[in-house]
């Protein structure tokens, strides 16, 4: 498999936004369930536990990472079935992510936005999100899960050129 990178980088007043999109032939409510219900997030990202609500923190397990770590994820905004904004802080820095859904004619577009202070590390970040979003797609359509080796380092150069 040779996935094609889709991410785009946009400069903002606070840094830059890395934006990736995926399209699903499904209503927004169904795609929303795939990104918010713990038994469905477990299929592509990892399970989560806790009381989910804006301003609250849940624990998420990154099931597809080498050590399958658990980490805290703060829910900054939750507007079903259109917008989920989350943030976390780890050894790699602060992460601010939005998932925006829009539906037209039974097709839903997921716009994934990672708000970055700088583009440092984009060559590693971009391929990672491509991988996870393709895991989401595979979990929804029943196709085989991709392997991370198809994304990194294969897409690293593409993402590094976005900063130019």
N, C-alpha and C positions, 0 to 999 in steps of 0.2 A: 504494500500500500504506500502511495506517495501523496499524502494530503497536500493540498495547496493552501498556503497561508492567506488569511482573509483580513487580518487586522489592519487598522489604520490608526495613525497617531495625529491628534489635533492639539495644537497649542491652546492653552487657556490662561487666564489671568493668574491662576494659582499653580501652573505647571503644565501638564498635558494630560489628555485623556486617550487611553488605548481603547479602541472600539472594535468589537467583533460582533457579527450577526449570524444568526441561524434562522432558518424558516422551517416551520412545521405545518403539515396539513392537519390541523387540529384547532379546536376552539381555544381561546386564551385561557379559559378556566382549567382545561386539561393540562396545558403547558405550565400554568401556574402551580398546579398540584405537583408536577415533576420537579419544580424548583423549591417547593416549600414543605411538602409532606415527608417526614423522616424515612418512611419505608420506601419512598420513591427516590429521595436524594441518595439513599444508600446504594442504589443501583448504578450511580454514575459519579458521585462525589464522595459520599459517606453519610452515615447516619448522624442525627443530632438528637440531643436531649435537653430538656428544660422547658420553661414556660416562655413561649415565643410571643412577643409583643413589642411594639416600638419602645425603645429605651431600655429594653431588657437584654440580657446576655444569655446565650445558649452555648452548650458545648458541642463541638462538631469533630467527628473523626474523619481524617483524610485517608480513606480506605485505600487509595491508589498511590500513596506515597510509600517509600521504602519501610519506614518504621511505623506506619499507620498512626501518626500522632493525633492526640486530642488537643483542641485549642478552643479558646473563648472567641465567640463571634457576637458582636453587638448588633442588634437590629436597630438601625437608625430610622428607617421608614418602612411601612408596610401598607400598601394601598392595593388590595386584591381587586382584580387580577392584573393589574397594570404595572406596579412598581414595587421593587424590593431593594432597599439600600442597606448595606451591611458594612461593618468595619472590624478590623482586628489589629492587634499589635503583636509582632513576634520578633525573633532574632534578626529577621531581614528588614524590619521596619514596619511602618503603618500601612495598612491596606484599606482602601475605600473603594467599594464596588457597588454598582447599581445594575439591576436587571430590569429592563423595560420591555413590556410586551404591548404589541399593537396587533389587532385582528382586523382582517378584511376578507370577506367572502369565504369564511371557513379556514383561512390560512392565518397563522400567527407568526409574526416576526419577533424574535428575541434579540434585543440590542443589549449586549453586555458591555458595560463601561467600567474600566478600571481607572480611577482618578489617581494620577501620579504627581508627586511633587517635582520629580525630575525623570528624565528618560533613562537614567542609569539602570543597567541591568535588563533593559527591554529585550535583549537577545535571549534571555532566559525566561522572562515573564511571559512574553507573547506566545512562544511555543507551548508553554504550560497551559495557558488558557485555551489555546486551540485544541489541545489534547482533551481537556475536561469537557469542553463544549461538544466535541465529537463523541465522547463517552455518553453525554446526555442524549445526543441523537441516536446512538446505538441502543441505549436503554429504552428508547421510545419505539424504535422500529424493529427491534429484535435482531439487528445485524451484529456481527461479531465485534467485540470491543477492540478498539485499536491498541497498538503497542506504543509506549512512549518513545521508543527508539525511532519511530517514523516522524517524530516531531522535533526532537532535540538530539543531536545538534543540527539536523537537516534544515530547520527554519531559522536558526540563529542569525545567519547573515541577512536574510530578508528583514527581520525585525531591527537589526542594527542599522540598516540603510534608511529606516523611517526617521531617524533622528537628524539626517543630513539636511 
